[in-house]
Amino acid sequence: MKLLLDTHIWLWSLLEPTKLSRRVLRELESKKNELWLSPISIWELLILHERGRVVLKENIVTWVGKATTTVPLHEAPITHEIALETRTIRLPHQHPADRFLSATAKVFELTLVTADERLMGVKDCKVLANR
């Protein structure tokens, strides 16, 4: 399975793994699965860090460098097709990161791993719920 990690799932997997369900943890650890991360998640982390909602013990650039090499992750590129798809995705809110992540999962046929209830019902997007 090709798994696109929602920003909070990526962060929890590194900083607070106890927040992950047994199923999600098992899928993230399985060698059979590919783990994908969007640059949007890095961007979202930068914003959360600037606002003090995510506190790291080291410089954020250093932390991101380590975090993206510790676990083998495929980078999910932001393409023109994804940008266009963000406007057809039907979400109950207008959060730009969620639009890009949902569109990325749809375009690249990835399963979005999330705990966000608002993303679990997105049409044409496979989801692995952290429950």
Phi, psi and omega in degrees: 000143177258115188251121173266119183276124171296155186307312182293327178294316177301312181294316179298322182298333181261324187253328184216064185299341178292344177281350180272140176291161179300319181295313180297315179301316179298317181291323179292328181274346183290130178291345180285341184259149172259135177257130182240146177223135178269146173302338177299325179292324176295314178301316180295320176300316179303317179294314179299321179293316179300325182274358179079012181275342172232123181248128180245153182276357180216174178307136186298323179296317177297315181299313180298318178302315179292317184296327182275351177250341179297314179249131180294115181238141172269137178275123178271106185292154173267117183246171175299320180298320178293316178303316178294321181295333180301337181273346179261344178292132179259109177240154178283004181211172184251021183300118185298320180297317179296322178297315181293319180295316178297316179295321178297314179300317181294309185296317183266005180055050178256157175264120181280122178264118186208158171249002183279109181304328183290341180264348186289341182254014183292127179294149176060022179227118178285139183228139169249110185278136174272089180232000000 
